[in-house]
Amino acid sequence: MAVRIAKTVIISIAQQNVGRGSELNTVCDDKLNLIVDQLYNDFSWPSNQISAPITLTANLSTWTVPTDYAKGLFGKLILPNSSPPIEITLPLLSFVDYGLISVQNQPGQPQVLSINRRVDTDGEIQLSGTVWPVPDQTYSGKLYYHAIQTYDVADAKAPAFLDIKTLTELLTNELRQMGYGFDIGLPYDPHMLEKVLGRMRRNMADEGIYPQRAKLDGRIFRHRPRTASWLSE
């Protein structure tokens, strides 16, 4: 299991990497929160996939989206009076695709869900859920989605993101962008985020050294090795 070090330790390591100390504590705290926020809002990770109950109310085309919703996966409809409970998968339509439905007020058993995200005039994100057809009775359901994590964690706690090394690298890079550490290390890298995310994606797809080796080993898969054409002449 990966080592989970506290938020203050991540900040301390990043400050040491650029030759600075505790005078950067406040800015490091703010930037670390922004980094984790960006990682979860801009990218999807298996670690924050959850489900939550939802209610599709009779004669209402709208439903309440969980407040920690970040990105949707799919929905489930629980058929009333089914024993054991029967769940039917409900795909999530984009706002545009939902708008293309010709008769949006058609009643019936729900078949699709849609979630719209917008920003109001106060800068607040507003979430609204819609369902089609309009429920002919009240249904229970579930929403499977990527949840927003808590970013401003206590100093003694580890941030929610699983790869602590990534957070340390990205925070160090942010400090380099501010002009710190040029004389003792590498300069600011504007492509750091893409690089560390690429490494994380590769690590997530890695099945271990032996399965990877087996893919190349003809003794296991019994495929003929490729022979250069001049050897067969």
C-alpha positions as CSV (number, residue, x, y, z in Angstrom):
1,M,0.0,0.0,0.0
2,A,1.3,3.5,-0.9
3,V,2.7,5.6,1.9
4,R,0.2,8.2,3.0
5,I,2.0,11.2,4.4
6,A,0.4,14.2,5.9
7,K,-0.4,17.4,4.1
8,T,2.2,19.4,6.1
9,V,4.9,16.8,5.0
10,I,4.0,17.2,1.3
11,I,4.3,21.0,1.7
12,S,7.6,20.7,3.6
13,I,9.1,18.4,0.9
14,A,8.1,20.8,-1.9
15,Q,9.6,23.7,-0.1
16,Q,12.8,21.9,0.4
17,N,12.9,21.0,-3.3
18,V,13.1,24.7,-4.1
19,G,15.3,25.7,-1.2
20,R,12.5,27.5,0.8
21,G,11.0,27.1,4.2
22,S,7.8,27.7,6.2
23,E,7.3,31.3,4.9
24,L,5.6,29.6,1.9
25,N,3.2,27.5,4.1
26,T,0.1,29.6,3.3
27,V,0.6,29.8,-0.5
28,C,1.6,26.1,-0.6
29,D,-1.6,25.1,1.3
30,D,-3.8,27.0,-1.2
31,K,-1.9,25.7,-4.2
32,L,-2.1,22.1,-3.0
33,N,-5.9,22.4,-2.6
34,L,-6.1,23.8,-6.2
35,I,-4.0,20.9,-7.5
36,V,-6.2,18.2,-6.0
37,D,-9.3,20.1,-7.1
38,Q,-8.0,20.2,-10.7
39,L,-7.0,16.5,-10.6
40,Y,-10.5,15.4,-9.6
41,N,-12.5,17.9,-11.7
42,D,-10.5,17.5,-14.9
43,F,-9.8,13.7,-14.8
44,S,-11.7,10.6,-13.8
45,W,-10.3,8.1,-11.3
46,P,-11.6,4.7,-10.1
47,S,-10.9,5.7,-6.5
48,N,-13.7,8.3,-6.4
49,Q,-16.5,6.3,-8.1
50,I,-19.5,5.9,-5.8
51,S,-23.3,5.4,-6.0
52,A,-26.0,7.3,-4.2
53,P,-29.8,6.9,-4.0
54,I,-32.0,9.2,-6.0
55,T,-35.8,9.6,-6.2
56,L,-37.7,10.0,-9.5
57,T,-41.0,11.5,-8.4
58,A,-44.3,10.9,-10.2
59,N,-45.3,13.5,-12.7
60,L,-42.0,15.4,-12.3
61,S,-39.4,15.6,-15.0
62,T,-36.7,16.8,-12.6
63,W,-34.8,15.1,-9.8
64,T,-32.2,16.1,-7.2
65,V,-28.5,15.5,-8.1
66,P,-26.1,14.6,-5.2
67,T,-24.2,17.7,-4.1
68,D,-20.8,15.9,-4.4
69,Y,-21.4,15.0,-8.1
70,A,-18.4,15.6,-10.4
71,K,-19.0,13.3,-13.5
72,G,-21.7,10.8,-14.3
73,L,-21.4,7.2,-15.1
74,F,-25.0,5.8,-15.3
75,G,-28.2,5.4,-13.4
76,K,-30.3,2.5,-12.0
77,L,-34.0,2.2,-11.8
78,I,-35.5,0.0,-9.1
79,L,-38.8,-1.5,-10.3
80,P,-41.5,-1.0,-7.7
81,N,-42.8,-4.1,-5.8
82,S,-40.1,-6.4,-7.3
83,S,-38.8,-9.0,-5.0
84,P,-35.9,-9.4,-5.0
85,P,-35.4,-5.9,-6.3
86,I,-35.0,-5.7,-10.1
87,E,-32.6,-2.9,-11.2
88,I,-32.7,-1.5,-14.8
89,T,-29.7,0.5,-16.1
90,L,-30.5,4.1,-17.2
91,P,-28.0,5.7,-19.5
92,L,-27.0,9.3,-19.0
93,L,-27.7,11.6,-21.9
94,S,-25.9,14.8,-22.5
95,F,-27.8,18.1,-22.1
96,V,-27.9,18.4,-25.9
97,D,-29.1,14.9,-26.6
98,Y,-31.9,15.3,-24.0
99,G,-32.9,18.5,-25.7
100,L,-33.4,16.6,-28.9
101,I,-36.1,14.4,-27.5
102,S,-39.2,15.5,-29.3
103,V,-41.9,14.8,-26.6
104,Q,-40.2,15.5,-23.3
105,N,-43.4,15.5,-21.3
106,Q,-44.3,11.9,-22.4
107,P,-45.3,9.9,-19.3
108,G,-44.1,6.3,-18.6
109,Q,-41.4,4.3,-17.0
110,P,-38.1,6.2,-16.9
111,Q,-35.6,5.2,-19.6
112,V,-32.8,7.8,-19.5
113,L,-31.4,10.4,-17.2
114,S,-29.7,13.7,-17.9
115,I,-27.6,16.1,-15.7
116,N,-26.9,19.7,-16.6
117,R,-24.2,21.7,-14.9
118,R,-24.2,25.5,-15.2
119,V,-22.6,28.5,-13.4
120,D,-24.9,31.1,-12.0
121,T,-24.3,34.9,-11.8
122,D,-22.7,34.4,-8.3
123,G,-20.2,31.9,-9.7
124,E,-21.9,29.0,-8.0
125,I,-22.2,25.7,-9.9
126,Q,-25.8,24.6,-10.2
127,L,-26.7,21.0,-11.0
128,S,-30.1,19.9,-12.4
129,G,-31.3,16.4,-13.2
130,T,-34.0,15.5,-15.7
131,V,-35.6,12.2,-16.6
132,W,-37.5,10.8,-19.6
133,P,-40.2,9.7,-19.9
134,V,-41.8,11.7,-17.0
135,P,-42.3,9.1,-14.3
136,D,-45.8,7.6,-14.2
137,Q,-45.3,6.8,-10.5
138,T,-42.6,7.4,-8.0
139,Y,-39.5,5.3,-8.5
140,S,-36.4,4.7,-6.4
141,G,-33.1,4.6,-8.1
142,K,-29.3,5.0,-7.9
143,L,-26.8,7.3,-9.5
144,Y,-23.3,6.0,-10.2
145,Y,-20.8,8.8,-10.6
146,H,-17.4,10.3,-9.8
147,A,-17.7,12.2,-6.5
148,I,-16.0,15.5,-5.6
149,Q,-13.4,15.0,-2.9
150,T,-12.7,17.2,0.1
151,Y,-9.6,19.3,-0.7
152,D,-9.0,21.5,2.3
153,V,-7.9,18.7,4.6
154,A,-6.4,19.1,8.1
155,D,-2.7,19.5,8.2
156,A,-2.2,16.2,10.0
157,K,-4.2,14.3,7.3
158,A,-3.1,13.0,3.9
159,P,-4.9,14.6,0.9
160,A,-7.6,12.5,-0.8
161,F,-5.5,11.9,-3.9
162,L,-3.9,8.5,-3.9
163,D,-0.5,9.3,-5.5
164,I,1.3,11.4,-3.0
165,K,4.4,11.6,-5.1
166,T,2.4,13.2,-7.9
167,L,1.1,15.9,-5.5
168,T,4.6,16.6,-4.3
169,E,5.9,16.9,-7.9
170,L,3.1,19.2,-8.9
171,L,3.4,21.4,-5.9
172,T,7.1,21.7,-6.4
173,N,6.5,22.7,-10.0
174,E,4.0,25.3,-9.0
175,L,6.7,26.9,-6.7
176,R,9.2,26.9,-9.6
177,Q,6.6,28.7,-11.7
178,M,6.7,31.4,-9.0
179,G,10.4,31.8,-9.5
180,Y,11.7,29.6,-6.6
181,G,14.4,27.0,-6.9
182,F,15.9,27.9,-10.3
183,D,19.4,27.9,-8.9
184,I,19.2,24.5,-7.3
185,G,17.1,22.3,-9.5
186,L,15.1,22.0,-12.7
187,P,13.2,24.9,-14.1
188,Y,9.4,25.1,-14.2
189,D,7.9,22.5,-16.6
190,P,4.6,23.7,-18.2
191,H,3.9,20.0,-19.2
192,M,4.4,18.5,-15.8
193,L,0.7,17.7,-15.3
194,E,0.4,15.8,-18.5
195,K,3.6,13.9,-17.7
196,V,2.7,12.8,-14.2
197,L,-0.8,11.9,-15.3
198,G,0.6,9.8,-18.1
199,R,2.7,7.9,-15.6
200,M,-0.2,7.3,-13.4
201,R,-2.3,6.0,-16.2
202,R,0.5,3.6,-17.2
203,N,0.8,2.4,-13.6
204,M,-3.0,1.8,-13.4
205,A,-2.9,-0.3,-16.5
206,D,0.2,-2.3,-15.4
207,E,-0.6,-5.9,-14.6
208,G,2.7,-6.6,-13.0
209,I,6.1,-7.8,-14.4
210,Y,5.1,-11.5,-14.9
211,P,1.9,-10.9,-16.9
212,Q,3.7,-8.3,-19.0
213,R,6.6,-10.7,-19.5
214,A,4.2,-13.4,-20.5
215,K,2.8,-11.3,-23.3
216,L,6.2,-11.4,-24.9
217,D,7.2,-14.9,-24.1
218,G,6.5,-17.4,-26.8
219,R,7.0,-20.3,-24.4
220,I,3.8,-19.3,-22.7
221,F,1.7,-18.2,-25.6
222,R,3.3,-20.7,-28.0
223,H,3.5,-18.2,-30.9
224,R,6.3,-18.5,-33.4
225,P,9.0,-15.9,-33.0
226,R,9.3,-13.5,-35.8
227,T,12.4,-14.4,-38.0
228,A,14.3,-11.9,-40.1
229,S,13.6,-12.6,-43.8
230,W,17.3,-13.1,-44.6
231,L,17.5,-16.0,-42.1
232,S,14.9,-18.0,-44.1
233,E,16.7,-17.7,-47.4
